[in-house]
Amino acid sequence: LAFAVSAIVALMHDIVISIGAVSYLGYEVNSTFVIAILTILGYSINDTV
């Protein structure tokens, strides 16, 4: 259970940092952005496992 919680926390950290950077820079959120976030999620969970 502890590993699952830490994996979810790591995923949330990666996504919050990515979305925060895009928000701070004022970029437009479009379908390419959503694909990029999903790609980051995929690589992050694959690296965690």
C-alpha positions, 0 to 999 in steps of 0.5 A: 500500500505504501508503494502505491501511495508513493507512486500516486504522489509522484504522478501528482507531483509530475503533473502539478509541476507540468501544468503549473509551468504551462499556466505560469508561462501562459500557454494555450491548453489544447489537444496537444497539451492534453496529449503531452500531459498523458505522455508524461503520465505514461512515462512517469508511471512506467518509470515508477514501476 
